[in-house]
Amino acid sequence: MTGALVVNADDLGVSRGATLGIVKAHREGIVTSASLAVTTPFYQHALEVCSRTSPNLGLGLHFTLTSGRPASPLESVPLLVDEAGVFRWRFLPLLRATALRRRSDLLDQIEIELEAQIQRLVRDGVRADHIDGERHVHLIPGIFERVAAAARRHDIPFLRLGREIGTGLPGPRQAGLLIRSGLVKSWLLSALSRRGRKNLGGGRGGGIRSADHFASYLYSGRLDLVLKRILDRPARAGITEIMVHPGIPEESRGLLLGNRELERYLALEDRRKELDACIEARLWMTGAVRRAEAGEAGRGTNGGGIDWKLTTFRSLAEEEPRPC
């Protein structure tokens, strides 16, 4: 059995350090795909670096409403920005405003901004093969329906709707992370993802697809703690997406994104740990394949042989054309 594996790096273009880390994780590691933010300072830098060094890196839209400046004219989206013209919202306030209070005026402006972000990619020659959200804003009810409609309109084949995969019992470091932040966030995002899959009719609604398995809301930002454990298990049937956030933290310091939490996150040493894990995974997987070809079962050979197939969302869409 061969399981399709898309290793997708978020935050391409958000900072110089994120972009350089993602490119390195693609060229030297197992990253095959990246989500590109168009509203942040290093968007053009990301386009230049990727076109020059990483033409085979799959690209999608990292739909952003919480950092940077809108792609739309400010007069078109006044509800989205503060007095300085940067995005003013965060995930939970957006959830309350759009899903609970059902603010149609706000949702209309979010739809304008979504279209503007997609059009920026189109103008710059980027053929997006997926959409996800910075801080997962695309999952919020009300916003999700507009994202799905835009994906259909622009023939973007995949949306992120993670069905969390298990990684076994956590060790001490993993348990500490889960207690601090992972469990509640994973529960909420998994519930919103289930809603999205139901909305799409099981993940293939109107030609839009999502990965069958996902890692990981639970360990977001620290996939280095569980990456080898995930890959060391037999591949699952269907498509698995692994979300990673590699980076070079010293290249992400001094950012001005209008979002202090994200500025701090990109400068953490955790970004380098995820980068190193992506590179080490490639070395491990390559060695395991060689051992399997030589007929050595051994440890780390995924039950006798590596059966993951690294790929991109674009390649998967082209292998299985969507219904008209």
Secondary structure, 3 states (H helix, E strand, C coil): CCEEEEEEEEEECCCHHHHHHHHHHHHHCCCCEEEECCCCCCHHHHHHHHHHHCCCCEEEEEECCCCCCCCCCHHHCHHHECCCCCECCCHHHHHHHHHHCCCHHHHHHHHHHHHHHHHHHHHCCCCCCEEEEHHHHHHCCCHHHHHHHHHHHCCCCEECCCCECCCCCCCHHHHHHHHHHHHHHHHHHHHHHHHHHHHCCCCCHHHCECCCEEECCCCCCCHHHCHHHHHCCCCCCCEEEEEECCCCHHHHCCCCCCCHHHHHHHCCCHHHHHHHHHHHHHHHHHHHHHHHHCCCCCCCCCCCCCCEEECCHHHHHHHCCCCC
